[in-house]
Amino acid sequence: MPAYANLVTNLTNPTNPAATLTTVRQFVDGLSEENMLEVVQEPGLLDALNKLIVGNTAFSTLYVLFSLVKGMTTERLCQAAVFDSSCFPSLKNMAATGSTLELKQLAWSTLTGIACMKEERLMAMLDSPDMAALLQSGLKSADADIATGANCTLSNLCRDEKTASAVLDDHPHLVQALVDTFSTSGVCDKFERKSLLHTLSFFCSPSP
């Protein structure tokens, strides 16, 4: 039996979904990045998690996904696995329409982590259904954490020159939203003092 098949079994037919997710969340938090990759690749696990991104299990499920994608494994395979799974459309939907700010913020942090995957996959993320519109909406959000999440996700996507060029050439409304966010966030003032430029590096540090 595969090492993590019991996780899939417990998530698929939990007698107490909330308690099961709490156990999985604690388990995942204690794993090395190498073992997290094994968990992500366990057949059926991401599909089982996707079915729990609803109701009172949504936050714990999102946190498990966030924990799985926040690592910096050499091949970025954890992030790519979640991107390729049924969880990714659900994450985008939660970032856009989550019932609470807390859910939306955690969904954005998870999307930021996914955008750390290998550069050749980033165009696919930008081109995924409604992604550009979601980024634009996030940048315009009145909630600072959501706007920061959208900014960090876009920043990570633009690590790839091809994707950055596509943002510039094909999504003028997204570029304008980014400019507006930059202009109204107080960041512009920081450029008047070179000693404060390093503060920009903190903008893309997702937190659960």
N, C-alpha and C positions, 0 to 999 in steps of 0.2 A: 504494500500500500504506500503511495507517495507520502512524503513526510508531512504535508500540509493538507491532505485530503480531509482530515477531520474538521478543519476550519470551514471548508465548503459545506460539509454535512451539517454542521452546527448553524451556519448562516442560512442554509436552504430551508431547514425545518426547525427553526428555533422555538422552544416552548416559551421563552421569554426573550423577545428580540432585543430589548434595551440592555438586559444583563449580558446577553451574548456579545453584543457590540462592545460593551464596556470591557469584557474579557479580551476580545480581539484587539481592541485599541491598546490596552496595556501590553499585550503580547507583542504587537508590532513595534511599539515604542522601545521595547527592549532588544530588538534585533539589530544585527549589523547590516550594513547596506547590501552585502552579498546575500544574506539570508532574505532581506526584503525582496530582492529580485526573484528568488525562488518562490516566495509567497505570491508575488504578482503573476508569475508564470504558472501557478497552480491552476489546472483546468477547471473552469467554472467559477473561480473565486470572484473575479470582477463582475461577472453577470449576477452572482448572488448579492454582491454589494449594491449593484445598480438597483435591484428591486427594493432595497431598503432606504433609498434616497427619497423617502416620503414621510410625512407625518412626524411623529415624535421620535423616529429613529434617524431622521435626516441629518441632524447635526453630528451625531456620533459616527455615522457612515462617512460623512464628508471629512471628518477628522482622520479617520482611518486612511482615506484616499490621500489626504494632505500629507500624512506621515509617510506614505509609500512613495510620493513623488518629490519630497523635499531633499532627498539625498543627492549627492553629486557623483554617482558612479561613473566610471570612465566612459562607458558606452551610452550612458543616458537611457538604458533600456527600461527602467521602471517608468519613467515619464512617457516613453513611446508606447509601452504596453497599455497604460491607462488611456492615452490618446486614441489608440486603435480599438478600445473596448466600447461596450455599450454605455459605460459610465460617462464618456465625454459629452454626448448631447445632453445628458441629465445635468452635468455640471454647468454647462452653458445656460440651460433653462433655469437652474437654481440661482445663478449669478444675475439673471435678468428678472426673475419673478419670484424669488424666495419670499416666504411669508414674513420673515424677520430680517432686520439688518444684519444680525449675527450670522444667519445662514448665507446671506449674500456675500458678506465679507470673507467667510471661510471658503466659499466657492471661488471667489476671486483669488485668494491666496493659493488655492489648489491649481487654478488655471495658470497662475504665474509660475508655479513649479513645473507644470507640464511644458511650458514654453522654454524650459531649460534643456529640452531634449536636443539631439544632434541637429546641426544647422540644416542639413538636407531635408529634414522633416518639417521645418518651420513654415514653408510656403503652404504646405497642405493644411496646417493649422489655420493660417490666415484665410485660406480659401474655403474652409469648412463652412457649412450653412450658417448664415447670420453672424459669423464671427466679427466681421468688420463693423456691423451695426451694433453689436454688443460692446465692442471696444469704445465706439463713439459714445454710446449711452453711458458707459462706465466713467469715461473721462469727464462727462458733464454732470455726474452725480453730485448732489449736494453733500453727500457723506464723504468725508475726507479719506476714510479707509478704502472705500470702494474706488474713489478716483485714483488713489495711490495704487491700488491693485491693478486697475486698468492701465495706468501708466507703466507699471513694472512689467506687466504682461507684454505690452507693446514694445517696451525697451528690449525685453528678451527676444521677441520675435525679430527685431531689427538687428540682432547680432549677425544675421545672414545678409549679405549684400543684396542678393536677389530679392529677398523678402522686403528689405528696406526700400529698395527701388520700386517694388510693387505698391507699397504703402504710399510712397510719394507720387507715383504716376497714376495709380488707379483708384485711389481713395481720397480725393481732395477734401471731402467733408470730415474724414477722420483726421487728416492733417490739420485742418482748421480747428477741430476740437482739441487737438493736442496743443496747438498754439494758444488757444483761448485759456486752456487750463494752466499752461506755463505762465501766461501773462497775469492771471488773476490769483495765483497761488502764493505770491510773494517771493517766488524763486528769482524773478528778475532782479530784485533788489540785492540779492546775494552776489550777483556778478560785479557789483560795485566794489566788493572787497574780496580780493583773491584768496585771502586766508580762510574764507568761508566756502570756497568751491568744493572742498572735500565733503561738505554736508550732503551733497547730491548723491554720494555713494550709499547713503542710508535709505534712500527712497525706495529701493528695490529689495528690501529684506522682509519677506512675508512672515507674518506671525500668526499662530493658530488662534 
